[in-house]
Amino acid sequence: MRSRLAKSRQQAPEGYPLQWAPAWFASPQPVWSDGLPLAADLPSDLHDVTLRQVVQLGYAGHQIRLLISNRYGAVPTSLDKIVVAPSVGGCRIDAARSRVVTFSGAETVTIPPDAVVASDAAGLEVASGDSLAISIRLRDAPRLGGFHWDGRRTGYILQGDQLDVASPVSRATTERRLLLKAIYVACPAPLGVVAVMGDSITDGAGATLDRDARWPDFLAPAAARNGYAVVNAGISGARLLSDGMGEHVLARFDSDVASQPGICAVILLIGINDIAWPGTAFAPREAPMTFERMIAGYAAVIARGHAANLRIIGGTLSPFVDALPDTPMASTYYSLEKDVLRRRVNEWIRTSGAFDALVDFDRVLADPQSPSRLLPRFDSGDHLHPGDEGNLAMAAAVDLESFRGR
């Protein structure tokens, strides 16, 4: 696989119609209060600020369109103006190439409760691998009901109106994704869109901040060169069967997967939190997971995907011995009984034939000398989440030919 920094552009033959394809995505999650061990950690003050967020695009296009989310919001949310511009590092932008984003021709937009709105098309040509800064002007602080908890990118909170300021001074920062759900690009129709549904391993909990080093980030350039766009629908704390730090897979399948234009396949890498959470601070009174429930959950997702004519590609669950040391979950997240269930589930994923294709992440990441442990060079240090090198190995294990079919 070539470097993730390699950029590509898709050129349309003259007269060939352009279509919209997702180039970046963050699954919305409901904001929680004190019911989980991890704090939501929203910015404390968003009154009279410019919120600047940086994203790396996974697909090239000749125009862009934003999807702005008030999902889980109980009241309308008003945005005063949005400007997009190429990012040149940190909170700095190439202001000469900035574009104002409009909504039905207006610069302001009010998003109804629990809704998502799409912007007008903005004339900005982008390549796969480009970093784009989205600056949102907020005169009044929004009452956020939803967000994306772990974007692995620093967002910048700038005082007042600094939409067009090339090198601003940041008042504060946040690692939460706020209001921005997706960026679509106008491009020659891709062969298809591939959504990755997962938990914190897909969301990139072990990846280096601001390096775009999650495993779907590494997969996107190779997929784009072969005509596929990749959507990262990972949520930290996500589960297959029950709500966690976000809704369970079937509850968000339509909004995060089936609604994507051009969707053709799903890589499903989820289930470790279903197995490991019972008995921990996340689910102290929850009964231990069973093999039968896990298999029924996977079968339901496969059936839902097949009903939408999608290929469902199964990912095996990676090792987690001694996971989360020096945390309140250190003594309860892993147990031998939980690992026996993980290995039994993996064998079913490999051999049942229920999935249309397989990515054996377990064997990619496991230490050959101790298969229930992550290989040290792939381990981020918490014995659960791969680091950058492990994420690169995961992306390299995906067979792009497995996206074809149905």
Secondary structure as GFF3:
##gff-version 3
##sequence-region A 1 406
A	DSSP	beta_strand	18	25	.	.	.	ID=ss1
A	DSSP	beta_strand	29	30	.	.	.	ID=ss2
A	DSSP	beta_strand	49	56	.	.	.	ID=ss3
A	DSSP	beta_strand	63	69	.	.	.	ID=ss4
A	DSSP	beta_strand	77	79	.	.	.	ID=ss5
A	DSSP	beta_strand	81	86	.	.	.	ID=ss6
A	DSSP	three_ten_helix	95	97	.	.	.	ID=ss7
A	DSSP	beta_strand	99	101	.	.	.	ID=ss8
A	DSSP	beta_strand	109	111	.	.	.	ID=ss9
A	DSSP	beta_strand	116	118	.	.	.	ID=ss10
A	DSSP	beta_strand	131	138	.	.	.	ID=ss11
A	DSSP	beta_strand	146	147	.	.	.	ID=ss12
A	DSSP	beta_strand	155	159	.	.	.	ID=ss13
A	DSSP	beta_strand	172	174	.	.	.	ID=ss14
A	DSSP	beta_strand	180	188	.	.	.	ID=ss15
A	DSSP	beta_strand	192	198	.	.	.	ID=ss16
A	DSSP	alpha_helix	200	203	.	.	.	ID=ss17
A	DSSP	alpha_helix	215	225	.	.	.	ID=ss18
A	DSSP	beta_strand	228	234	.	.	.	ID=ss19
A	DSSP	alpha_helix	249	253	.	.	.	ID=ss20
A	DSSP	pi_helix	254	258	.	.	.	ID=ss21
A	DSSP	beta_strand	263	269	.	.	.	ID=ss22
A	DSSP	alpha_helix	272	276	.	.	.	ID=ss23
A	DSSP	alpha_helix	291	307	.	.	.	ID=ss24
A	DSSP	beta_strand	311	315	.	.	.	ID=ss25
A	DSSP	alpha_helix	336	351	.	.	.	ID=ss26
A	DSSP	beta_strand	357	359	.	.	.	ID=ss27
A	DSSP	alpha_helix	361	365	.	.	.	ID=ss28
A	DSSP	beta_strand	366	367	.	.	.	ID=ss29
A	DSSP	beta_strand	370	374	.	.	.	ID=ss30
A	DSSP	three_ten_helix	376	378	.	.	.	ID=ss31
A	DSSP	alpha_helix	388	396	.	.	.	ID=ss32
A	DSSP	three_ten_helix	400	403	.	.	.	ID=ss33
###
